[in-house]
Amino acid sequence: MDTTTMQIRREKHHQAYITSLNAALKPYPELHDFNIEELLRRCNEPPVTIRQTVQNQGGGHLHLQVFFGKF
């Protein structure tokens, strides 16, 4: 991959995961205290209406954190 592709992935793609995850979690303050690892470990606990979003967006966020060494 070229530098531009990696920058887009790191900045825009990663931010999209975070923004989407935060939007899904917003109505559920009881989930706000979990870090991303704990939230994904407990992925069967969020309401069923946001569970898939938590798994997909949270998983994408964690993946890119690890990929880019921010973990």
N, C-alpha and C positions, 0 to 999 in steps of 0.2 A: 504494500500500500504506500501511496505517496504521502508527503507531509500534509498537504491540504486535506486529504481524506481523513487522516488521523486527527487533525485539529477539529474538523467538523464532528467526528465521532466523539471526541473527548468533550468538546464544549456544548454543542447543540443537542446531540443525541442523548448524552448523559443528562443534561438539564431537562430534557423532555421526560425522561423516566422519573426524575425527582418531582417535577411539577405535577405529573399525572398521579403519582403515589400520594403526594401531599393533598391533592384535591380529593382523592378517595377517602383519605383518613380524616379530613377536616371535621366531619360531623361526629366523629367518634373520639372524644378527648381521652378516653381510657386507653387508647392505643398510642397516644402521642409520646409516652415516656419510653417506649421500646426503641432500642437501636435497631438498625436494619437486620442484623444477624438474628436477634431475638424475635423480631417480627416475622421473619421467614421461618424460623424454627417452630413458631407457634401459628403457622399459616392456616390452621383449621379453626382458630378461635375468632378471627374477625367475622362480622356478619356475612352471610353467604352472598349478599348483593355486591360486596367489594372483594371477596376472597380471591377471585381470579385476577383482579387488578393488582392486589397486593402481591400475589405470586409473580405475575408477569413483570410489572413495573419495578417492584422491589428486587426481583431477581436480576433484571437488567441493570439496575442501579448498582447492586453489589458486584455483579460481573465486571462492569466497567471500572469500579473502584479497584478491584483486584488487578484487572488488566493494565490499568495505568499506574499502579503502584501507590494508590492513595489509601490503602487499607492498612 
